[in-house]
Every structure is written in structure tokens, then in C-alpha cells.
Amino acid sequence: MDAANAIGNNTRDFCSVRYKNFAPPDGELWCEPVWDSLLCWPPTKASTTIKQRCPFEDGFDTTKSVEKKCGYNGRWEGQNGTSNEDSPHGWANYTTCLTPEMLRLHGKVYTNTIEGDMKMDIAERTRTLEFVGLSISLVALLASLAIFCRFRSLRNTRTRIHKNLFVAMVVQVVIRLTVYIDMEILRRKTYGIQRGIGNTPVLCEASYALLEYAKTAMFMWMFIEGLFLHNMVTVTVFQENSYYRMYRFIGWGCPVLMTLAWAIITAFYYHPKSKFPRCWSGYNLSLYFWILEGPRFAVILLNFLFLLNIVRVLVVKLRQSHTSEIEQVLKAVRAAVVLLPLLGITNVLFMIDAPLHNVKKFALWSYSTHFLQSFQGLFIATLYCFLNGEVRLALDKTISVYLSLRGTDLQARRQSTFSGCQPQRIASVIEMEEGERRSSGWIRLCCRGGNTPPPDRPADSLTMELFWSPQHLPKLQDFPQTMRSWTLNHSG
């Protein structure tokens, strides 16, 4: 039997058509044929156990078998070995079909039936939160990219690094949303042949490989953000254009090598005995996944060290300026909070095992961590684009020019003369272009208002103004304090 037939023969329609003419022999008790949403169980004689090959489903190994028993009274037995008229389908132990990774996870979730169902319900609600957050983050990231690409005054190494990070995040969000939508559509289809990304071998593996590549690229660009910022703060002389080619290789080239190594090893060694493998289901639970997770963890560790050194330099400069102790602490905390999402340090919480032993802890952990993960794009776009002083200045200038031109046009219509408004329009445009040329060569740092320092400005004065302008900083209570994540219902 090939994969296509394995899928086609496991449908409600196939089951009802195949056994519609069955009649039990006289004087014998037989269990009726049933469809349990995964397999079609044929009519079976009383007190008999029947076996079937595990279905072609996520997390199942099709080389294994699943059993179902027909009771002595001609009814399918339930989980406790008794027959229940309210459940004519009976019960089949599909845990024997699970892959080793999924079986271990199932054992942690279902410590008992009631708590296991509660945890799965939390997982479903978390997916809804994640879908909403990813959609909002996608809009924010696309808007930020449009702003960075529109204004010439924002074209420098720092904003180019921001743009590359935003592109990697957009690709990841788009793929993740596509997979989630596909899974939701198939979930609602309770019977019939299911066709989607998960049932298309090449497309499915390619989608997950591209998703992991985008995630790895995002981490690499977060590392570049931390390295660039660290150099700007701690190194007195730093040429911002000298290392951009190296940045692009680290940001986009290194993830290619790591993702290829992971994909090849996973394709050849992840459940190779299964005849009909289901698209690397649960691959993020296997040891091979540390080919990607290891470098990501190293990036988070390095960025954390960068953050500590940046805060240290800030505290030293604040002490030299004779700032009060309370104000020093507040500014240091603000700096750390603002830098956490950009440097990706909070992502380390996703690498910690979920507290599956307790429902309340699991709910708190699941909702908070997935809120942070799904809205990460919105946080970064807000802090480093929408609240950026340079971006706001460029937008204000464009709006002012637009209103000026519109007002001139209205005045020209009233006076019925076109020549009177043309010099003013040309003068406004020239003034805007000259202003952009004067500011295009300056080094700009995120989330700071006022004038931007020139490239040769000393590092001491740069440090004092870096990220801590109160008018551009969100309040501390706007950010969750403890964020962790789980991967129970996450298949890529």
C-alpha cells in the first residue's frame, strides 16, 4: 500500500461504503464497523482484538500498530475495558503510534485525563493569541520597512541593520501564519482526504526549512545589532560602513550553512524507518534540532554580555555627571528593558522546558511567553522605528511639506493664478532636499530625540544620550516582567 492509498482508505466515506452491506452471521455477536476520525475499523467478532497500521498523522510512526477490542457483548470496549452505550466507537490506544519524542511529551501532558485536557485547551487558546500577535507584528514590521526605505535621511548602517532584521522577522511571521492557517483549515475538515502543507512532503519540509532559516537569520541579525551597538558605545573610533559586508555574510550566509546541515541530517536520520513519514513532525523535540538551537543560544549569551557592558558604561558616565543614585538606577533599568527585545535576550526563555506538572503554572507560562514571542515584531518596530526621533522628524517634515504644498495649491485656485504658487513649491522642495542631504551622513542611534550627533562625535557624549531620552521611552510597566514559552502545539 502506498502513501496515497493509505490516506484515501482512511476516510468516513470509504468506511461507510465498504461495509454498508455487512450483516453478522446468525447467532453471533459482532461489533459494527466504525470510523473514529482516524481509522476505519471493520466489523469484528465479539471478544476479539483487531490490529491496524498506525494512520498517516502528525507525530505517528506508521511502522507501528494500534489495537481495538470488541467486547463479549458485541460492543467496542472503552478505555477502562467496559462498554458504554454513549460511546459506540469505543477506544483505541493511539499512544502506541507516537514517535519517541511525542510519546515523552504526551506523558508529561497527560499526567491524568482531566489536567491533560485542560492543558490542551490552554494550548489551543495560546495558538489564537499567537495568531493575533503575529498578524499585528506583521503589519508593524511592513510599515517600518516602508518608512526606512522611503526616506533618504534614514539611510545609514544602523537603519540598514534594522531593515535586515525586520525582513528576517517578516519572512518568519509569514511562513508561521501560513502553516497555522493551513493547520486550522485541515482541523475543521473532519472527514475526507485532507490536502495541505502537512500532506505535501516536499512543500512541507521546504516550509519548515525556510522557517528555521528565517529564525536563524533573525538571531544572527540580533547579534549584529548587539555588536554594532556595543562598538558604538564602547569604542571611541568606529567606522560604520567598514564592516557591513561582513554583517551581511553573518546575517544571511551563516544561517544557510547551519540550516542546510540541520535539514540534511534531519532528512536522513530523523525516523528513517517510518515508511510514510509525516513531514518531520516534532522535529523541534529531537536532539538534531540543537544544530540550530545551539548557535541561537550562543547569540543570546553574547548579546547578554554586550548588554551588561553597555549598562556598565552607562552607569560610569552617569556617575561622572554626578547624577543621583535613584536616577542612575532608573536610567540603567530603562536601557536594559528597551534593549531586551532588540537583542533577542528574552528568547532564551523559549529554550526552557514548560512547567507541565502544574496547570496554573503552565497557563501563566504559556500565555505570557507566547504573548512576548508573537508581539516581538510590534515591540521592536515601535521602539526602533515609530518612537525613533529621526523617523518622527522625517515624518513631520514630509507632513509639513505636504500641508504647505496643499495650502499653496488651494491659495492658487482661489487667486486663479498658477505662477504665484510655483516658486513657493519649488523652494519648499529644495529646502527639504537640502535638509535631507545635510542629515544623511550622520550616525543615528535608536530611540533618541533632538539633534543627531555627527560621526566623529566622542563616544562619551554618545553614551550619555543612547536610548535613554525620556520622551521616547515606554513606561516599564508596559512590558511583561517574566516571559517564558512552550512548544507543546508548535510544529515549526
VMD Tcl script that draws the C-alpha trace (Angstrom):
set ca {
  {0.00 0.00 0.00}
  {1.49 3.40 -0.94}
  {1.06 6.70 0.83}
  {-1.82 7.85 -1.37}
  {-3.83 4.74 -0.74}
  {-3.06 4.91 2.97}
  {-4.65 8.34 3.06}
  {-7.54 7.60 0.70}
  {-8.68 4.44 2.50}
  {-8.91 6.20 5.86}
  {-11.99 8.34 5.30}
  {-15.54 8.31 6.61}
  {-16.97 7.87 3.12}
  {-14.70 4.92 2.36}
  {-15.66 3.25 5.63}
  {-19.41 3.64 5.15}
  {-19.34 2.44 1.53}
  {-17.09 -0.53 2.15}
  {-19.18 -2.11 4.94}
  {-22.68 -0.89 4.14}
  {-23.85 -4.38 3.15}
  {-22.34 -6.23 6.10}
  {-24.68 -8.50 8.09}
  {-23.41 -10.54 11.08}
  {-23.86 -14.33 10.89}
  {-26.90 -15.77 12.62}
  {-26.44 -16.39 16.32}
  {-23.15 -14.46 16.56}
  {-22.35 -11.08 18.10}
  {-20.27 -8.67 16.09}
  {-19.17 -5.07 16.65}
  {-20.41 -2.68 13.99}
  {-17.92 -1.00 11.63}
  {-16.97 2.45 12.93}
  {-14.95 5.48 11.84}
  {-13.14 7.09 14.79}
  {-11.88 10.12 12.80}
  {-8.51 8.46 12.20}
  {-9.13 4.86 11.07}
  {-11.94 2.74 9.70}
  {-12.46 -0.25 11.95}
  {-14.12 -3.21 10.19}
  {-16.87 -5.34 11.73}
  {-15.27 -7.56 14.37}
  {-16.48 -10.65 16.18}
  {-17.19 -10.36 19.91}
  {-14.28 -10.94 22.32}
  {-11.79 -10.29 19.54}
  {-8.92 -7.76 19.33}
  {-8.09 -6.26 15.95}
  {-4.87 -4.51 14.89}
  {-4.23 -1.91 12.21}
  {-1.24 0.02 10.96}
  {-0.97 3.47 12.55}
  {-2.50 6.21 10.39}
  {-0.63 8.86 8.45}
  {-0.87 11.61 11.07}
  {1.35 14.17 12.79}
  {3.64 12.59 15.35}
  {2.71 9.00 14.38}
  {5.12 6.28 13.27}
  {3.39 4.30 10.51}
  {5.57 1.23 11.16}
  {3.71 0.67 14.44}
  {0.23 -0.72 15.07}
  {-2.83 0.28 17.09}
  {-5.34 -2.11 18.70}
  {-9.08 -2.03 19.31}
  {-11.11 -4.67 21.16}
  {-14.66 -5.84 20.55}
  {-16.29 -6.79 23.86}
  {-18.13 -10.01 24.68}
  {-21.49 -8.25 24.19}
  {-20.76 -7.10 20.65}
  {-19.82 -3.53 21.58}
  {-16.48 -1.80 21.23}
  {-14.72 -1.54 24.57}
  {-13.85 1.80 26.15}
  {-10.62 2.88 27.78}
  {-11.36 1.12 31.07}
  {-12.32 -2.15 29.37}
  {-16.08 -1.67 29.69}
  {-18.69 -0.88 27.05}
  {-20.52 2.43 27.04}
  {-23.70 2.99 25.04}
  {-22.96 6.72 24.90}
  {-19.67 6.00 23.12}
  {-20.37 3.37 20.43}
  {-16.97 3.98 18.79}
  {-15.13 2.58 21.79}
  {-11.48 3.40 22.40}
  {-8.21 2.66 20.64}
  {-4.83 3.29 22.30}
  {-3.13 5.53 19.75}
  {-0.28 6.29 22.14}
  {1.44 3.20 20.73}
  {1.72 5.06 17.43}
  {3.54 8.10 18.81}
  {7.17 8.74 17.97}
  {9.55 8.65 20.98}
  {9.67 12.47 21.21}
  {5.89 12.86 21.04}
  {5.39 9.97 23.48}
  {7.57 11.66 26.11}
  {5.67 14.92 25.63}
  {2.33 13.10 25.86}
  {3.39 11.53 29.14}
  {4.19 14.96 30.62}
  {0.91 16.49 29.43}
  {-1.47 13.69 30.35}
  {-0.48 13.02 33.95}
  {-4.23 12.49 34.25}
  {-7.08 12.88 31.78}
  {-8.69 15.99 33.30}
  {-5.49 18.01 33.62}
  {-4.30 16.82 30.23}
  {-7.46 18.10 28.55}
  {-7.09 21.42 30.39}
  {-3.52 21.78 29.15}
  {-4.56 21.05 25.58}
  {-7.32 23.66 25.86}
  {-4.72 26.18 27.04}
  {-2.59 25.22 24.05}
  {-5.45 25.92 21.63}
  {-6.16 29.32 23.18}
  {-2.48 30.15 23.11}
  {-2.44 29.48 19.38}
  {-5.24 32.04 18.94}
  {-3.23 34.62 20.91}
  {-0.19 33.82 18.81}
  {-2.10 34.23 15.56}
  {-3.38 37.67 16.58}
  {0.04 38.82 17.77}
  {1.83 37.64 14.63}
  {-0.71 39.41 12.41}
  {-0.26 42.72 14.26}
  {3.53 42.33 14.25}
  {3.49 41.70 10.50}
  {1.66 44.96 9.84}
  {4.02 46.90 12.12}
  {7.14 45.41 10.53}
  {5.95 46.11 6.99}
  {5.13 49.71 7.94}
  {8.59 50.13 9.48}
  {10.28 48.76 6.36}
  {8.27 51.15 4.20}
  {9.37 54.10 6.36}
  {13.04 53.11 6.35}
  {13.03 52.64 2.57}
  {11.10 55.84 1.84}
  {13.32 58.48 3.47}
  {16.86 59.07 2.28}
  {17.74 60.76 5.58}
  {17.36 57.36 7.29}
  {19.80 55.53 5.03}
  {22.81 54.58 7.17}
  {24.40 51.43 8.53}
  {22.27 51.31 11.66}
  {18.96 51.50 9.80}
  {20.20 49.03 7.20}
  {20.85 46.57 10.02}
  {17.34 47.28 11.31}
  {15.89 46.62 7.84}
  {17.65 43.27 7.51}
  {16.39 42.23 10.94}
  {12.85 43.29 10.02}
  {12.99 41.34 6.73}
  {14.06 38.16 8.54}
  {11.22 38.62 11.02}
  {8.68 39.25 8.24}
  {9.67 36.04 6.43}
  {9.36 34.06 9.66}
  {5.96 35.55 10.52}
  {4.56 34.97 7.01}
  {5.60 31.30 6.99}
  {4.33 30.71 10.51}
  {0.96 32.28 9.75}
  {0.70 30.24 6.55}
  {1.34 27.00 8.44}
  {-1.11 27.93 11.20}
  {-3.87 28.80 8.71}
  {-3.27 25.53 6.85}
  {-3.47 23.55 10.11}
  {-6.66 25.34 11.14}
  {-8.35 24.63 7.80}
  {-7.45 20.95 7.98}
  {-8.59 20.73 11.60}
  {-12.08 21.85 10.63}
  {-12.23 19.21 7.90}
  {-13.39 16.22 9.93}
  {-13.51 13.69 7.11}
  {-12.44 13.16 3.52}
  {-8.97 13.37 2.01}
  {-7.03 16.19 3.65}
  {-4.73 18.08 1.32}
  {-2.47 20.79 2.64}
  {1.10 21.68 3.54}
  {1.34 18.86 6.07}
  {0.23 16.29 3.46}
  {2.60 17.53 0.74}
  {6.02 16.04 1.58}
  {8.32 18.34 -0.42}
  {6.36 21.52 0.30}
  {6.08 20.70 4.00}
  {9.79 20.07 4.59}
  {10.69 23.10 2.47}
  {8.35 25.30 4.53}
  {9.87 24.20 7.82}
  {13.42 24.53 6.47}
  {12.71 28.08 5.27}
  {11.07 28.90 8.61}
  {14.11 27.72 10.56}
  {16.40 29.62 8.18}
  {14.45 32.82 8.80}
  {14.55 32.24 12.57}
  {18.31 31.67 12.48}
  {18.81 34.75 10.30}
  {16.76 36.77 12.79}
  {19.04 35.66 15.63}
  {22.15 36.48 13.59}
  {20.90 39.99 12.83}
  {20.08 40.43 16.51}
  {23.70 39.53 17.21}
  {24.81 42.13 14.67}
  {22.55 44.70 16.36}
  {24.23 43.96 19.67}
  {27.74 44.02 18.19}
  {27.16 47.28 16.33}
  {25.62 48.99 19.34}
  {28.36 47.71 21.65}
  {31.04 49.09 19.34}
  {29.27 52.43 19.07}
  {29.12 52.77 22.85}
  {32.46 51.33 23.97}
  {34.82 52.03 21.04}
  {35.93 55.64 20.56}
  {36.69 55.33 16.83}
  {34.34 53.20 14.74}
  {33.75 53.35 11.01}
  {30.13 52.37 10.48}
  {30.50 51.40 6.79}
  {33.63 49.28 7.09}
  {32.03 46.05 8.28}
  {28.68 45.99 6.51}
  {29.72 43.28 4.02}
  {30.80 41.09 6.90}
  {27.46 41.79 8.59}
  {25.56 40.59 5.52}
  {27.57 37.38 5.38}
  {26.96 36.69 9.07}
  {23.30 37.65 8.85}
  {22.30 35.77 5.70}
  {25.20 33.45 4.79}
  {25.88 31.65 8.07}
  {22.19 30.67 8.54}
  {22.27 29.00 5.12}
  {25.13 26.71 6.18}
  {23.55 25.86 9.52}
  {20.08 25.25 8.07}
  {21.44 23.03 5.30}
  {23.38 20.93 7.81}
  {20.30 20.56 10.01}
  {17.95 19.77 7.09}
  {20.22 17.11 5.61}
  {20.78 15.34 8.94}
  {17.08 15.52 9.80}
  {16.05 14.15 6.40}
  {18.34 11.12 6.69}
  {18.31 10.32 10.40}
  {15.01 11.56 11.85}
  {12.77 8.42 12.00}
  {14.24 6.80 8.85}
  {12.38 3.50 9.43}
  {8.93 5.01 9.05}
  {7.54 4.11 5.62}
  {5.28 7.16 5.37}
  {6.98 9.88 7.47}
  {4.79 12.87 8.28}
  {6.88 15.93 7.47}
  {9.39 15.86 10.36}
  {6.60 16.13 12.91}
  {8.06 17.04 16.31}
  {11.47 17.80 14.85}
  {11.94 20.62 17.37}
  {11.86 17.99 20.15}
  {14.73 15.94 18.71}
  {18.43 16.25 19.54}
  {19.21 17.16 15.92}
  {17.42 20.47 16.44}
  {20.34 21.67 18.57}
  {22.30 22.11 15.35}
  {20.26 25.29 15.04}
  {19.34 25.87 18.67}
  {22.94 25.79 19.87}
  {24.15 28.78 17.78}
  {20.97 30.68 18.69}
  {21.66 30.14 22.37}
  {25.25 31.34 21.84}
  {23.93 34.52 20.18}
  {21.67 35.22 23.15}
  {24.57 34.70 25.55}
  {26.85 37.08 23.61}
  {24.13 39.73 23.38}
  {23.58 39.43 27.11}
  {27.28 40.15 27.68}
  {27.02 43.12 25.30}
  {24.05 44.41 27.29}
  {25.91 44.12 30.59}
  {28.87 46.06 29.22}
  {26.63 48.74 27.71}
  {24.83 49.23 31.02}
  {28.21 49.32 32.80}
  {29.47 52.08 30.50}
  {26.23 54.00 31.01}
  {26.49 53.80 34.81}
  {30.10 55.04 34.67}
  {29.09 58.04 32.55}
  {26.15 58.81 34.81}
  {28.38 58.78 37.87}
  {30.80 61.16 36.17}
  {27.89 63.51 35.51}
  {27.03 63.47 39.26}
  {23.56 62.04 38.68}
  {21.64 60.87 41.75}
  {21.71 57.17 42.62}
  {17.98 56.69 42.02}
  {18.17 58.34 38.61}
  {21.18 56.23 37.71}
  {19.30 53.04 38.54}
  {16.19 54.13 36.65}
  {18.14 55.01 33.52}
  {20.07 51.74 33.64}
  {16.86 49.75 34.01}
  {15.25 51.66 31.14}
  {18.24 50.93 28.95}
  {18.11 47.23 29.71}
  {14.35 46.94 29.15}
  {14.49 48.78 25.83}
  {17.36 46.63 24.55}
  {15.92 43.26 25.59}
  {13.65 42.70 22.53}
  {16.17 44.07 20.03}
  {18.97 41.82 21.25}
  {16.63 38.81 21.49}
  {17.65 38.04 25.08}
  {14.09 37.14 26.09}
  {14.14 34.29 23.56}
  {16.27 32.24 25.93}
  {13.10 31.60 27.92}
  {11.71 29.58 24.99}
  {14.54 27.08 25.39}
  {13.47 26.18 28.92}
  {11.11 23.23 29.45}
  {7.48 24.11 30.05}
  {6.14 23.56 33.61}
  {3.76 20.81 32.52}
  {3.42 19.36 36.03}
  {1.07 22.16 37.14}
  {-1.88 23.52 35.15}
  {-1.82 27.04 36.64}
  {1.91 27.48 36.17}
  {1.63 26.10 32.67}
  {-1.17 28.54 31.80}
  {0.77 31.55 33.13}
  {3.92 30.44 31.37}
  {2.18 29.66 28.10}
  {0.17 32.88 27.77}
  {2.98 35.21 28.85}
  {5.73 33.69 26.72}
  {3.65 33.38 23.57}
  {2.45 36.95 24.05}
  {6.08 38.07 24.09}
  {7.02 35.93 21.10}
  {4.09 36.85 18.88}
  {4.22 40.58 19.66}
  {8.01 40.78 19.43}
  {7.85 42.32 15.97}
  {5.47 45.01 17.22}
  {7.73 45.83 20.18}
  {10.84 46.18 18.02}
  {9.08 48.18 15.29}
  {7.61 50.56 17.88}
  {10.81 51.13 19.84}
  {13.23 51.41 16.94}
  {11.07 52.97 14.25}
  {7.83 54.59 15.40}
  {9.42 56.13 18.54}
  {12.73 56.92 16.83}
  {13.44 60.67 16.87}
  {14.88 60.63 13.34}
  {11.85 58.83 11.95}
  {9.47 61.23 13.64}
  {11.49 64.17 12.34}
  {11.38 62.82 8.79}
  {7.64 62.16 9.02}
  {6.97 65.62 10.46}
  {8.99 67.20 7.68}
  {7.10 65.26 4.99}
  {3.74 66.12 6.52}
  {4.69 69.79 6.80}
  {5.80 69.93 3.17}
  {2.63 68.16 2.07}
  {0.40 70.54 4.01}
  {2.40 73.51 2.72}
  {2.04 72.41 -0.87}
  {-1.64 71.65 -0.41}
  {-2.22 75.05 1.16}
  {-0.34 76.73 -1.69}
  {-2.45 74.88 -4.25}
  {-5.66 75.95 -2.52}
  {-4.46 79.53 -2.42}
  {-3.55 79.33 -6.09}
  {-7.00 78.10 -7.01}
  {-8.59 80.96 -5.12}
  {-6.39 83.51 -6.86}
  {-6.74 81.66 -10.21}
  {-3.02 82.05 -10.80}
  {-0.64 79.15 -11.13}
  {2.57 81.16 -11.36}
  {2.25 82.54 -7.87}
  {2.40 79.15 -6.13}
  {5.14 77.54 -8.21}
  {8.14 79.35 -6.65}
  {6.92 78.52 -3.16}
  {6.53 74.83 -4.07}
  {10.00 74.68 -5.61}
  {11.51 76.50 -2.62}
  {9.84 74.06 -0.20}
  {11.09 71.03 -2.11}
  {14.63 72.45 -2.36}
  {14.62 73.21 1.35}
  {13.54 69.66 2.13}
  {16.18 68.12 -0.15}
  {18.97 70.26 1.35}
  {17.90 69.32 4.85}
  {17.98 65.63 3.95}
  {21.46 65.95 2.38}
  {22.81 67.64 5.49}
  {21.46 64.86 7.74}
  {22.13 61.83 5.51}
  {25.75 61.37 6.65}
  {25.12 61.48 10.40}
  {25.25 58.43 12.64}
  {21.81 57.94 14.16}
  {21.08 55.98 17.27}
  {17.68 54.45 18.06}
  {15.02 55.96 20.31}
  {16.61 59.36 20.90}
  {15.16 62.77 20.27}
  {16.66 66.08 19.38}
  {19.62 66.56 17.10}
  {21.68 63.56 15.98}
  {25.46 63.61 16.58}
  {27.89 63.60 13.65}
  {30.07 60.52 13.00}
  {33.14 61.89 14.75}
  {31.35 62.81 17.96}
  {33.19 61.39 21.02}
  {31.90 58.16 22.48}
  {31.43 59.82 25.88}
  {28.72 62.17 24.63}
  {27.19 59.42 22.52}
  {26.83 57.17 25.55}
  {25.04 59.80 27.59}
  {22.27 60.12 25.03}
  {21.98 56.50 23.89}
  {18.46 55.10 24.25}
  {17.64 56.99 27.42}
  {15.70 60.03 26.20}
  {12.61 60.00 28.48}
  {10.24 61.35 25.85}
  {10.91 58.33 23.61}
  {10.89 55.58 26.22}
  {7.81 53.50 27.17}
  {6.97 53.02 30.80}
  {8.43 49.96 32.48}
  {5.04 48.57 33.38}
  {4.16 48.31 29.68}
  {6.39 45.26 29.38}
  {5.81 41.85 31.00}
  {8.43 41.12 33.63}
  {8.73 37.36 33.34}
  {8.28 35.76 29.92}
  {8.69 32.10 29.11}
  {7.38 29.96 26.25}
  {6.37 26.47 25.45}
  {6.30 24.33 22.29}
  {3.54 21.84 23.03}
  {1.47 22.55 19.92}
  {4.34 24.05 17.96}
  {5.46 22.05 14.92}
  {7.81 24.60 13.44}
}
mol new
graphics top color blue
foreach p $ca { graphics top sphere $p radius 0.5 }
foreach p [lrange $ca 0 end-1] q [lrange $ca 1 end] { graphics top cylinder $p $q radius 0.2 }
display resetview
